[in-house]
Amino acid sequence: MFDIAPTELMVVALVALVVIGPKDLPKAMRIVGLWVGKARGVARQFRSGFDTMVREAELAEMEKKWAEENARIMREHPTDAPAAVHPVDAPSPPPPVHPVDAPSPPPPVHDPAPQDDAPAPVMVERPELREAPGDQPPAADGKAPS
């Protein structure tokens, strides 16, 4: 980037030693180091911002090419059927609930002293939780129930 030969650097260091003096030279070098660090930080930030802009421009260009290619393909191969829902976009159906996996119904609540004007509790039967005839456990004597 810069063409500074070692001899030129020695001349600059010698002039700085004479002009600034040996007492203040470390303080001056620290200040120069801070300024160089700030300049590098600004350059790094500028470069990252520029790289981001270039990536966004390339992405926009690629999206434009993909849209044009998609439009060309759709013109060449039209479909009369309605657009199908992409499997990723389609909502997934809920998993089936088996009687074995189903949560057990809460126990009925009985009020020990019902009020005269309160309606009697209603028991709701859930047919999906009933056991199928083939799901009954065998009898204690080992014979199947009849």
Secondary structure, 3 states (H helix, E strand, C coil): CCCCCHHHHHHHHHHHHHHHCCCCHHHHHHHHHHHHHHHHHHHHHHHHHHHHHHHHHHHHHHHHHHHHHHHHHHHHCCCCCCCCCCCCCCCCCCCCCCCCCCCCCCCCCCCCCCCCCCCCCCCCCCHHHCCCHHHCCCCCCCCCCC
